[in-house]
Amino acid sequence: MMASYWETARTGFLAFVGIGLLVLVPLVSLHYWRFGRVEPRRAFVLYGLLAYGLVALALIFLPFPDDPARVCQGEQMLSTVPFQWWTDMNNNMAANERSGVAAMVRSQAFLQQLFNVALFVPLGVVLRKAYGKGPLAVIAIALGVSLAVEVVQYTGNFGYYACPYRIADVDDLISNTFGGLLGWMVGPAALVVPKVPGSDESTAPADTVTVPRRLLGLVTELMLVLVITTLVLHSDPRWALCVLVAFRVVLPAVARGKTIGGWLMRYRIRSEDRSPANPLQIAVRELLGVTGLFTYAIVVSPLIDIGRLDVVVVALFAFAAFAVPVFRRDQRGWHEHAARTRDVPAEHSPERRPPTAAELARD
């Protein structure tokens, strides 16, 4: 019995891996559209529920009948007597001349009900710990989900099979609902389940430049570097690095934080206090950022020849500069924190100009 459950659970988990990859981009896009970033606790709970749901559905409905034509065998596939499993367990124990707690917990009927309870415990835990639902709400949701499952089973998966291949049982409703309530009771002990924050806490500030927006600006600059190097500088990577330094370090240092990509995507580099970033801050930011990565790839790596470790360097940079900021409210990478800079939308960073004579006279 347990071997078949493990195999079915494995099938459900593999389905989660495949479906999880398919919904990854839509999920990230949805998060960015709604919150301006990916809120890690929301994403963790959502993916956890997806994994749990697919494994639970696999355990409930798999395996499907090999021959749909042989499903209808004239058996009673609806049980409406509450706690019929207790009677079945006692009858089975009596028929096999067994008694006692040890025989009870090894009986098929008891193990089936224990499984039905355990199946809905995670649902109760998540509903309380992540979403703050009360016991009545958890009971209603667990009962509703269980009832939906029993309806699908009794209708032969909504008519796909001529007859149901799993028994629709009122005891399953009772066990599933109790499992949800039990999950609610033990929910506070589930330390790995975070509380899902509200919309205000999840949303990035209005003056945040998102990672996709910065990436578009960066890609634009890199494409321009490639065009200039190919058409003018004979594709020499060292010249490409020089052009990149001019675009990413020299230009923003003399143009008050403006870059070509930032101009196109309407953002600019500022200090943490929103004052114009000084040349040293911009240099540090780029040394630890994209320009530093290209310097390593073009100049340093060929000299030290560390081979496969180059992949590790690039992966660490991409993780620190672009992956981690996706989950942060300020969307800043480690190079920006080190340089004490941030990207600010153009509409939130008006140019500071000297006061006019008329303004000075009014003052």
Backbone torsions as a table, in degrees:
resi	resn	phi	psi	omega
1	MET	NA	-49.1	-178.6
2	MET	-66.2	-34.5	179.7
3	ALA	-62.7	-41.5	179.3
4	SER	-67.6	-35.9	177.4
5	TYR	-64.2	-43.0	-179.8
6	TRP	-63.6	-41.0	179.5
7	GLU	-65.2	-40.3	178.8
8	THR	-67.5	-41.1	177.8
9	ALA	-62.4	-38.1	177.7
10	ARG	-62.1	-41.2	177.7
11	THR	-61.4	-43.7	178.7
12	GLY	-63.6	-38.6	179.9
13	PHE	-68.5	-39.6	177.2
14	LEU	-63.4	-36.9	175.5
15	ALA	-63.7	-37.6	177.7
16	PHE	-63.1	-41.8	179.7
17	VAL	-59.6	-46.3	-179.7
18	GLY	-66.4	-48.7	-179.2
19	ILE	-67.9	-36.0	178.7
20	GLY	-59.8	-40.1	177.4
21	LEU	-67.4	-36.2	-179.5
22	LEU	-67.3	-35.2	-175.9
23	VAL	-94.5	1.5	-176.2
24	LEU	-61.7	-52.5	-179.1
25	VAL	-63.7	-46.5	176.2
26	PRO	-60.0	-35.9	179.6
27	LEU	-66.1	-46.6	178.3
28	VAL	-61.3	-42.2	179.6
29	SER	-63.2	-41.6	178.8
30	LEU	-63.8	-43.3	178.7
31	HIS	-60.7	-44.5	-178.7
32	TYR	-67.6	-36.9	179.1
33	TRP	-65.8	-36.3	-175.9
34	ARG	-89.1	-40.4	-171.5
35	PHE	-117.4	-9.4	-176.2
36	GLY	77.1	9.2	177.3
37	ARG	-170.9	175.6	173.5
38	VAL	-98.6	111.6	178.4
39	GLU	-76.9	116.4	-171.0
40	PRO	-62.1	-37.2	-178.7
41	ARG	-70.0	-39.8	176.0
42	ARG	-62.9	-44.2	-179.3
43	ALA	-64.3	-41.3	-179.6
44	PHE	-62.8	-46.4	-179.7
45	VAL	-66.4	-40.6	-179.3
46	LEU	-63.3	-45.9	178.9
47	TYR	-68.8	-34.2	175.6
48	GLY	-63.4	-42.8	177.5
49	LEU	-65.3	-37.0	177.9
50	LEU	-63.5	-45.2	178.9
51	ALA	-63.9	-47.0	179.9
52	TYR	-61.2	-44.3	-178.0
53	GLY	-63.2	-42.4	-178.6
54	LEU	-69.6	-40.4	177.2
55	VAL	-65.3	-42.1	179.2
56	ALA	-63.5	-43.4	178.4
57	LEU	-63.0	-38.1	177.5
58	ALA	-64.2	-42.6	179.5
59	LEU	-66.4	-31.4	-177.9
60	ILE	-79.6	-42.0	-169.9
61	PHE	-105.7	-20.6	-179.0
62	LEU	-92.1	153.5	-2.9
63	PRO	-81.2	148.7	174.7
64	PHE	-73.4	153.2	179.0
65	PRO	-60.2	137.0	178.2
66	ASP	-66.9	-37.2	-178.3
67	ASP	-124.1	97.1	-178.3
68	PRO	-56.4	-27.4	-178.0
69	ALA	-68.8	-19.7	-176.8
70	ARG	-102.1	14.1	-179.9
71	VAL	-69.5	-42.7	-176.3
72	CYS	-78.2	100.5	-179.5
73	GLN	-115.3	11.9	178.1
74	GLY	78.3	10.6	-179.3
75	GLU	-82.0	154.4	175.9
76	GLN	-76.8	114.7	-174.7
77	MET	-109.1	20.2	177.0
78	LEU	-136.9	124.2	178.2
79	SER	-119.0	117.4	-176.8
80	THR	-112.3	8.7	-178.8
81	VAL	-94.1	115.7	179.7
82	PRO	-63.0	142.3	177.1
83	PHE	59.0	30.3	175.0
84	GLN	-64.0	-27.3	-179.7
85	TRP	-61.4	-31.6	179.1
86	TRP	-66.5	-43.6	177.4
87	THR	-64.5	-44.1	179.3
88	ASP	-61.7	-39.3	179.7
89	MET	-64.6	-46.0	179.4
90	ASN	-64.4	-40.3	178.9
91	ASN	-64.3	-40.3	179.6
92	ASN	-66.4	-40.9	179.1
93	MET	-65.6	-40.0	178.8
94	ALA	-66.2	-40.2	-179.1
95	ALA	-65.0	-30.7	180.0
96	ASN	-98.4	8.6	178.2
97	GLU	54.4	48.7	177.6
98	ARG	-121.1	155.2	178.2
99	SER	-157.1	169.6	178.1
100	GLY	96.3	168.4	-176.7
101	VAL	-65.5	-39.9	-178.3
102	ALA	-61.1	-41.9	178.9
103	ALA	-68.9	-34.5	-178.6
104	MET	-66.0	-47.2	-175.4
105	VAL	-72.0	-13.7	176.7
106	ARG	-96.0	-4.7	-177.6
107	SER	-73.4	150.0	-178.2
108	GLN	-62.4	-41.4	-177.3
109	ALA	-64.3	-42.3	-179.8
110	PHE	-67.0	-45.4	-179.5
111	LEU	-62.2	-35.5	178.9
112	GLN	-65.5	-42.6	178.5
113	GLN	-69.7	-37.1	176.4
114	LEU	-61.9	-39.5	176.7
115	PHE	-63.5	-42.7	-179.8
116	ASN	-63.3	-35.9	176.8
117	VAL	-67.8	-49.5	-176.3
118	ALA	-63.0	-30.0	-176.5
119	LEU	-62.7	-31.0	-176.0
120	PHE	-103.2	-0.3	177.5
121	VAL	-61.8	-46.0	178.6
122	PRO	-58.2	-33.7	178.8
123	LEU	-63.0	-45.1	178.1
124	GLY	-64.3	-38.2	178.7
125	VAL	-62.1	-48.5	-177.2
126	VAL	-66.5	-41.3	-178.6
127	LEU	-61.4	-36.5	179.8
128	ARG	-83.3	-50.1	-172.0
129	LYS	-73.1	-42.1	-175.2
130	ALA	-86.8	-38.1	-172.3
131	TYR	-113.9	-1.0	174.6
132	GLY	66.9	29.1	179.6
133	LYS	-75.3	146.5	176.8
134	GLY	-84.1	174.8	-175.9
135	PRO	-62.4	-39.4	-179.1
136	LEU	-66.2	-40.3	177.9
137	ALA	-64.6	-41.1	179.1
138	VAL	-64.5	-42.7	178.2
139	ILE	-61.4	-44.7	-179.3
140	ALA	-63.9	-43.4	-178.8
141	ILE	-68.1	-44.9	179.8
142	ALA	-62.7	-42.1	178.3
143	LEU	-64.6	-41.2	179.7
144	GLY	-64.6	-43.3	179.0
145	VAL	-65.0	-44.3	179.7
146	SER	-63.5	-41.0	178.6
147	LEU	-63.3	-40.0	177.7
148	ALA	-61.5	-40.9	178.7
149	VAL	-63.5	-45.1	-178.7
150	GLU	-64.9	-36.3	177.9
151	VAL	-64.4	-44.4	178.6
152	VAL	-61.3	-42.0	179.6
153	GLN	-65.2	-44.0	-176.0
154	TYR	-68.9	-29.4	-179.8
155	THR	-88.5	10.6	-179.5
156	GLY	63.9	46.6	-176.7
157	ASN	56.3	53.2	178.4
158	PHE	57.0	42.5	172.8
159	GLY	87.6	0.8	178.2
160	TYR	-63.2	-37.2	173.6
161	TYR	-105.5	145.9	-178.5
162	ALA	-63.6	-29.7	179.0
163	CYS	-138.0	156.2	177.5
164	PRO	-66.9	142.7	177.0
165	TYR	-104.7	-3.2	172.6
166	ARG	-126.4	143.6	-179.3
167	ILE	-73.9	129.1	171.3
168	ALA	-84.9	114.9	-166.8
169	ASP	-126.2	130.7	177.1
170	VAL	-65.9	-26.8	176.6
171	ASP	-64.4	-31.0	176.0
172	ASP	-65.0	-39.8	176.7
173	LEU	-59.4	-44.6	-178.5
174	ILE	-65.7	-46.7	-177.3
175	SER	-66.5	-43.9	178.9
176	ASN	-62.3	-44.4	-179.4
177	THR	-64.6	-41.5	176.9
178	PHE	-64.4	-37.3	177.0
179	GLY	-61.5	-42.0	176.4
180	GLY	-61.7	-42.4	178.7
181	LEU	-66.3	-39.3	177.3
182	LEU	-63.1	-39.7	176.1
183	GLY	-62.3	-38.8	176.9
184	TRP	-62.0	-38.9	-177.3
185	MET	-69.5	-35.9	-178.4
186	VAL	-94.9	0.9	-176.4
187	GLY	-51.7	-45.7	-178.6
188	PRO	-58.2	-23.3	-179.5
189	ALA	-81.2	-9.8	-178.5
190	ALA	-83.1	84.5	-174.5
191	LEU	-68.6	-23.1	-176.7
192	VAL	-80.9	-10.4	-179.3
193	VAL	-94.9	115.2	-178.8
194	PRO	-83.5	160.2	172.5
195	LYS	-81.4	129.2	179.8
196	VAL	-72.6	121.6	-178.4
197	PRO	-72.5	160.0	177.7
198	GLY	-72.9	175.1	-176.5
199	SER	-62.6	-38.6	-178.6
200	ASP	-63.2	-42.1	-179.5
201	GLU	-74.4	-27.7	-177.5
202	SER	-80.4	-28.5	-172.3
203	THR	-79.0	135.1	175.7
204	ALA	-69.0	148.5	177.8
205	PRO	-56.4	154.7	-175.6
206	ALA	-63.2	-25.7	-177.9
207	ASP	-95.7	24.1	-179.9
208	THR	-93.1	133.2	173.6
209	VAL	-93.7	116.7	-173.6
210	THR	-72.5	160.6	179.5
211	VAL	-60.5	-46.1	177.6
212	PRO	-58.6	-36.9	179.3
213	ARG	-64.7	-43.1	178.1
214	ARG	-68.4	-37.2	178.9
215	LEU	-63.1	-40.3	177.2
216	LEU	-62.0	-41.2	176.9
217	GLY	-64.2	-41.5	179.5
218	LEU	-65.3	-44.4	179.6
219	VAL	-60.7	-39.3	177.7
220	THR	-60.0	-45.2	179.9
221	GLU	-65.8	-41.5	-179.6
222	LEU	-65.5	-37.8	176.6
223	MET	-64.7	-38.9	178.1
224	LEU	-66.0	-40.5	175.8
225	VAL	-59.9	-44.0	-179.6
226	LEU	-62.3	-43.0	179.9
227	VAL	-63.6	-47.3	-178.9
228	ILE	-62.7	-43.7	-178.1
229	THR	-65.8	-39.7	-177.3
230	THR	-71.5	-42.4	-173.8
231	LEU	-85.7	-29.7	-172.2
232	VAL	-112.6	-39.3	-169.5
233	LEU	-109.2	18.1	171.8
234	HIS	59.2	33.9	172.5
235	SER	60.2	25.5	177.2
236	ASP	-76.7	120.1	-176.6
237	PRO	-62.9	-28.0	178.6
238	ARG	-68.7	-36.7	173.7
239	TRP	-67.7	-36.4	176.7
240	ALA	-60.3	-39.6	177.4
241	LEU	-64.6	-38.9	178.3
242	CYS	-63.1	-42.4	178.5
243	VAL	-64.4	-40.5	179.2
244	LEU	-63.2	-41.8	177.3
245	VAL	-61.7	-39.6	178.2
246	ALA	-63.3	-41.1	-178.2
247	PHE	-72.6	-40.6	-168.6
248	ARG	-97.8	-20.6	-176.8
249	VAL	-116.7	-55.2	-174.6
250	VAL	-68.4	-49.4	-176.9
251	LEU	-59.4	-52.0	179.3
252	PRO	-65.8	-26.2	179.0
253	ALA	-68.3	-34.3	-178.4
254	VAL	-98.8	-12.3	-176.5
255	ALA	-113.4	28.5	174.7
256	ARG	55.4	48.4	173.0
257	GLY	85.6	4.2	-178.2
258	LYS	-87.9	135.1	171.6
259	THR	-121.6	167.9	179.5
260	ILE	-63.8	-47.0	177.8
261	GLY	-64.3	-39.2	178.0
262	GLY	-65.4	-36.7	177.5
263	TRP	-64.4	-42.6	179.2
264	LEU	-67.3	-39.2	-177.4
265	MET	-96.7	5.6	173.3
266	ARG	61.3	57.1	170.0
267	TYR	-149.9	163.8	-179.6
268	ARG	-147.1	166.0	-178.1
269	ILE	-86.9	133.4	177.7
270	ARG	-135.8	162.5	170.5
271	SER	-72.8	170.2	-180.0
272	GLU	-60.0	-31.1	179.8
273	ASP	-88.4	11.6	177.0
274	ARG	75.8	0.7	173.3
275	SER	-76.0	159.5	179.4
276	PRO	-57.1	134.7	178.8
277	ALA	-69.7	138.1	179.3
278	ASN	-82.4	164.7	-176.8
279	PRO	-56.5	-36.4	-179.8
280	LEU	-64.7	-42.8	178.2
281	GLN	-60.9	-43.0	-180.0
282	ILE	-65.2	-39.6	179.4
283	ALA	-64.8	-43.6	178.3
284	VAL	-64.0	-44.1	179.3
285	ARG	-57.1	-45.8	-177.5
286	GLU	-77.6	-30.8	176.6
287	LEU	-62.1	-37.3	178.6
288	LEU	-91.8	-2.1	-175.3
289	GLY	-112.2	-139.3	-173.0
290	VAL	-63.0	-44.5	-179.0
291	THR	-63.9	-40.0	176.6
292	GLY	-62.9	-38.6	178.2
293	LEU	-63.5	-44.7	178.7
294	PHE	-67.7	-34.2	175.7
295	THR	-63.7	-42.3	177.3
296	TYR	-61.6	-45.7	-176.1
297	ALA	-67.4	-37.8	-173.5
298	ILE	-89.8	-35.8	-173.0
299	VAL	-108.1	-52.7	-171.1
300	VAL	-75.8	-48.4	-174.8
301	SER	-57.1	-44.5	178.1
302	PRO	-62.6	-25.2	-178.6
303	LEU	-79.3	-40.4	-175.9
304	ILE	-94.1	-20.8	172.4
305	ASP	49.2	65.2	179.8
306	ILE	-97.5	2.5	169.9
307	GLY	61.3	-116.2	-173.4
308	ARG	-63.7	-23.6	178.9
309	LEU	-66.9	-17.8	174.6
310	ASP	-59.3	-38.4	178.9
311	VAL	-62.9	-38.8	178.7
312	VAL	-64.5	-42.5	179.5
313	VAL	-60.9	-47.5	-179.4
314	VAL	-63.8	-41.9	-179.2
315	ALA	-64.0	-42.4	179.0
316	LEU	-64.0	-40.9	178.3
317	PHE	-63.0	-48.7	-178.8
318	ALA	-61.2	-37.7	179.5
319	PHE	-65.6	-47.1	-175.5
320	ALA	-75.5	-33.5	-174.0
321	ALA	-89.5	-28.2	-173.3
322	PHE	-128.9	-35.9	-177.4
323	ALA	-74.2	-51.6	-179.6
324	VAL	-61.5	-44.7	179.6
325	PRO	-58.3	-25.7	178.3
326	VAL	-55.6	-32.8	-175.6
327	PHE	-94.6	-9.3	-177.2
328	ARG	-89.1	149.4	178.5
329	ARG	-67.0	-36.6	-178.2
330	ASP	-87.0	-7.1	176.1
331	GLN	60.6	23.8	-176.7
332	ARG	-96.4	141.1	176.1
333	GLY	-88.8	175.1	-176.8
334	TRP	-64.5	-32.1	-179.7
335	HIS	-68.4	-31.3	178.1
336	GLU	-74.1	-38.2	177.1
337	HIS	-65.7	-41.6	-179.7
338	ALA	-63.4	-37.4	-179.5
339	ALA	-87.7	-3.8	-178.5
340	ARG	56.2	47.8	178.2
341	THR	-127.1	169.0	175.3
342	ARG	-155.2	156.4	173.9
343	ASP	-91.8	133.2	-176.6
344	VAL	-125.1	135.2	176.2
345	PRO	-57.4	146.0	-176.8
346	ALA	-58.4	-35.6	-178.1
347	GLU	-72.1	-15.1	178.7
348	HIS	-103.3	5.0	-179.9
349	SER	-134.6	66.7	-179.8
350	PRO	-61.6	144.9	179.1
351	GLU	-63.8	137.1	175.6
352	ARG	-89.1	122.3	-178.9
353	ARG	-120.7	156.0	177.8
354	PRO	-64.6	146.1	178.7
355	PRO	-66.1	145.4	177.3
356	THR	-76.3	168.5	179.6
357	ALA	-63.7	-38.7	179.5
358	ALA	-63.5	-40.5	179.7
359	GLU	-65.9	-40.5	179.2
360	LEU	-64.8	-36.7	179.7
361	ALA	-66.5	-39.2	179.2
362	ARG	-65.7	-35.3	179.6
363	ASP	-70.2	NA	NA
